[in-house]
Amino acid sequence: MTPLQIVLAALISIGIPAVFLLIIYTLDLYASRTFRLVMVSFVWGAVGAVGFAYVVNSYVVMPLIRTLRLDHVWLYVALAPIVEEILKSLALLYVSRQTDFTYFVDGAIYGFAAGIGFSIMENFIYVLQNPQAGIALALIRGFSTCLMHGTAAALVGVAVGRFRFQRNPQRLLALGGGWFAAIVLHASFNAVSKADLVPPGLTMPLAVALGLAGVGLIATFISWGLREEGRWMLETLDRKVNVSAAEARAARSIASLDEVLEPVAAQFPHKAEQVEALVLFQAQLGIKRKILQRLDDADLRRKLQREIDQMQIEMERLRREVGAYVMVYVRSVFPEGAFNLWSNLESVALKSGQPDLQRWAAMLTTRQTAPAQRSIFGSIRERGEGSRPDGA
């Protein structure tokens, strides 16, 4: 194997799993996960879990297999999956105690990161052991074994996330179910790829299909969690934190935020990034307020409450930077039947500077020639459209 082939095999071993990790990472639209904890999980999987798995498999499992005179297939199908899934998920016991860990969406992402870290290091080991088939091996494993490791660890992450925020007695059963599902998935994959249970021509396609299906399963879990978090936001983003119902709907619609806020970006291009940051911040605040209601741990509750208090201060700073005039326009993008403009206008205007107050007074007192039912939002749109060049 030439040096160029070695480099190419190494790049494939890293690149394919890393791309899938990036895909899963970006699925979290509310950005509640943090890069720091993703890296903690990844490094643990690549270094800690692989190192301990090597020690346990070499000095405990293999001697046990020899003592019991079992076939080595037991290592791959029955024993290694148990050892590796437990070790990969140990990082989750740490990250789940952090205030940055909000819901099982985060658990899925952190677990997937740990599994991908484990698989990349394992890829290097296999490629070094089989240098003549290094590139092909890296490609096959990148779309099969790597994704299986990520999916299995992510299943445990989902279970840890559910365990953390449930209060019923069944939560221990749910946590055990996550580990059981991960071990069964791992064992089934190894049975297909190493135990000659399927015809040789089907082994590789079936392994790749299982790997890709696993990623689809985790993406489904994340989508489910995001929908639930969206419902939380409508429950918790209210007048107590100075967020209108229209802004709450903006936070919930963050998947299509760029499209929905396009008129805001066209009207106020210098404020567009701040508006998007504010909406995302409000989404995160709503999720954390709901999590606070569900936590039993007193220490975690205190930490999270301090973080929420700081977030509210930061949210008000962002709102002031955006300005009252732009904020009313933002709210107009998400109209609602129950949205009482006039009751909200008073609180907004009171926080406005003198130039904004003059603008409010002009809009509210100028005689209109249009039909009476036209809203103030229409006035704002027309003023903005009139200021745009060439009527664009």
N, C-alpha and C positions, 0 to 999 in steps of 0.2 A: 504494500500500500504506500503510494507516494505521499510526500508531505502535503501536496495540494489536496489529495483525496482525504487525508486526515483532517485538514482544516475544513473541507466541505462537509464531511460527516459531522464534525463538531458543530458547525453552523446550523446544519439541519436538526441536530439533536436539541439545540437550544431554540432555534427559530420557530419551528412548528408548534411546540408546546407554548412558547411565549405568545404567539399570535392568538391562540385560543384563550390564554389567560387574559390577554388584553380585551378580547371580545366579551368575556364574562365580566371583567372589571367595568367596562363601559355600559353594561346593561343596567347598572344601578343609576337610574335617572336622577335620583335625589342626592346622589353623591354622599351618602351617609357613611360609607366606608372610608378609611383613610389609607393613604399610600404607605404610611409608616407601619401600620398593622398588617397590611398586605405583604410587605417585605419581611416583617417578623415571621409571618406564617410561611412564606416562601423559603427563607433561610433555614428555619427549623426543619422543614420537609427535606431540603437538600443536604443539610449537614447533620442535624441532630437525629432525625428519624432514620436516615440511611445508616448512620454510624451505629446507632443502637440496634437496628434491625440486623445488621451484619453480625454484631456480637451475639445477639440472641439466637439467630438462625444457625450460626457456626458452632457456638459452644453450648447451646441448650437443645435446640430442635434437632439438629443432625445427630448428636449422640443419642437422643431419645429414639430416633428412627432406627439407628443401628442396633440399639439395645432391644427394641421390639421387633427387629427384623422386618421392618415394613419397606415397601417399595418407595423409592424416592419421589414418586408422584404425589405421595402424601404431603411432602414439603410444600409443593406448589398449590395443591388443591385444598388442603385442610388446615395446615399449621401456619404457613407463611402469611396467608391473608389475615389471620387473627392477629398475629404479631404486628404486621405492618400497618393495619388500619388503626389499631390502638395507638401505636407510636406516632403515626402521622397526625392524629387528632389531638395529641397532647398540647400542641400550640393553641388549640381552640379553648382549652381550659384557662389559658392566660388572657387571650384577647377578649373572651366573653365577659371578663371582669372589668373591662375598660368602658368608659362612658361613650367612646366612639362606636361601640358595638350596640347597634340599635335594635335590629330585628333579625329574623332568620335569613333575610336577604343578605345581610352582612356575613352571617355564618356560612352561607353557601359560597360567597366570594373568598373569604379567608380560608375555608376548607379547600376550595379548588386550588388556591395558591399553594397551600401546603402540599397537596397531591402533585401539582405540576413541578414544584421544586424537587420532590422525591423522584419523580419520573425522569427529570433531566439528568440528575446525578446517576441514576440507574442506567440511563442511556449511555453515558460515558463508559460505565463499567462494561456493558455488553459490547459496545463498539471496540474497546481496547482488547477484549477477550476474543473478538472475531474480526480482526482488522481487514481481512480480504472481502468481507461482506459488509463493511462499515456503512457505506452510503445507503445501500438497500435496506439494511437493518434500521438505520436511523429514520428513513422514510416510513417504513412499515410501523415501527414503534411510535413514531410521532402522531400517526393517525389512529392508533389502536391502544396500545398499552398506556401511553401517556395520558390519553383522555380517560381511560378507565381509572387510573390512579386519581386524577383530578375529580372525576365524578364521585367515586367512592368516598373520598375525604369530604367533598361538598355535601353529601348526604348526611354525614355526621354533623357538619356545620349547621345544616338545616335543623337537625334534631336538637343540637345545643341551643340554637336560637329559640326554638319553641320551648325548651326546658326552662330557659332563663326567665321567660315572661308568662309562664303558666302557673297557676296556683292550685290546680286540682291534684289529687293524689296520683293520677295517671301520668303525670309528667315524667316520673322515673321510667315508666314503661315506654313512653315515647322516646326518651333518650336511649334506652337499650335497643329500641326498634331501629334507631338510626345506625347504631353500630352493627346490628344484625344485618340490615339491608346492605351496608357497605361491605361486610365480610362475604355475604352471599354473592354480591355482584363480582367481587374480586375472585372468589373461588370459582364461580361459573366461567368467568373469562379465562382463568388459568386452565380450567378443565377443557375448554374448547381449544385453546392454543397449545397446550402441552401434554394433554392426556390422551391424544389420538381418539377422541370421541366422535369426531366428524371426519369425512373423507378429506385427504390432504389438499385437494383442490379448493375446498370450501373454507379451510382454516383461516387463511388471510382475509378473504372478503368478509367472513363472519366476524372476525376480530375487529376489522375496521368499522363494520356496521354497528357493533356493540359500542365502540368508542364514540362514534358520532351520535348515536342514540343517547348515550349518557350526557353529552353536552346539551342535546335538545331537552332532556329531562330537567337538567339544572336550570336552563333558560326558562322552562315552564314554571318551575318553582319560584324563580326570581320574579317573573311576570305576575304570578299569583300574589306574591308578597307585596309588590308595588301597588297592585290594585287595593289591597287591604290598607296599606299605608295612605293611599289616596283618600280612603274613607275616613281614616283617623284625622287627617288634616281638616276635613270639613267639620269634624266634631270638636277639634281643639283650637283651631285658629278662629278666634272670636274677638269681641270688643275688649276682653280682658287683656289682650296683648296688642290692641290697636290694629287689628287686621280685619278689613272688610270682607264680606262674603265673596265679593267679586275677586279680591286678591287671593282668597283661599282657593277659589276655582282656578285661578291662574296657576297657583302652585300645584294643584292636582293635575292640570293639563300640561305639565312641564315637558312631556314627551314631544308635544307639538308647539313648544313655546316659541321657537324661532319663527314659525309660520304665523302663529296667532299674534305675536307682538311686532310683526312686520310693519304695520302702520305706525307704531310707536317709533321704530327705528327710522322710518322715513321722515316722520315729523320732527323727532328730536334725536338726530344721529349721535350727538355728543353725550346723550344720556342712556343710550341703548344698553351698553354693557352694565351700567349701574342698575338699570331696571331688571335685567336678567339676574344679576347677582342678588338683588333684593328678593325676587320671587323664589329663587333657590334657597335663600336663607330662611324665608318664611316656611318653605316646605320642610326644611330640616327642623325648624323650631316646633312645628306642629307634630312631627313624628316623636321628637324627644318629650314633648308634653304628654303625649299618650303613653310613652314608655314609662314615664315617672308614675303614672297612675297604676301601672301594672307591676312595679318592682316591690318586692318584699324586703330586700336587703337594705337596712338603714344606712349603711355607709355609702352604698351606691346611690341611694336616693339623695343624700346630702351632696355628693359630688355632682350628680346630674342637675340638681336644683341650682347649684352655683353656676354651672355651665349654661343653663337656660336663662338665668338672670343676666349673665354676660351677653348672651345672644340677643336678648331683648334690647339691651343698650346698643349693641352694634346695629341691630335692625333699625332703630330710631335714627342712628347716625346716617345709615344708608338712605333712609327716607328723606332726611333733611337735604342730603346731597342731591337726590333726584329732584326735589322741589314739589310743592303742593300742586302747581299747575300741571306738571307732567303726571303726577300721581292720579289726579282725577281723570286724565286722558287714559291712563293705564286701566283704571277701573271701568272705563266705558267700553273697553274691548271685551269685557266679560259682564254684560248687562244681566240683570235678574229682575224678576217681577217684584220680589220683596226688597229690592235694594232701594232704600229710602235716601235719595240723593240729598234732599234738603236737610235732613237731620244730620247727615255726615258732613255736609258742607260747612256747617258752623265750626265743628271741631278742626277741620282741615284749615279753614281760613284763619282761625285763631292762632295757628302755628306758623302762618305765612309771614314773610317779610313785607315791608311796605309796598314794593313794586307789585308783588302778587296780590295784595289786598286791593290795590287800585285796579288790577285786571279783573278781579272778581266783581268789584263794584260796577265796572263798565259793562260786564256781561249781564249782570242782574238788573240793571236799570235802563239800558239802552232799549228804545222802542223797537220792536221787531215787526217786520212786514210779512214775515212768513206765518203759516198757520200756527195757532196757539199751542197745538200739541207737540211742537218741536221741542226737543230736550236741549239742555245746556251742552250735552255731549255733541249734538249736531253743530252748535255754535263753535265749539272748540275745533271740530274737524274742519269746518269751513274756513276758520281763521288760518288753520295750518295749511289747507289746500291753497288758499289765496296767496300764501307766502312762498309756495314752491314754484320754481322756474318752469315756464312753458306749460303750466297746468299739469305737470307730471305728478 
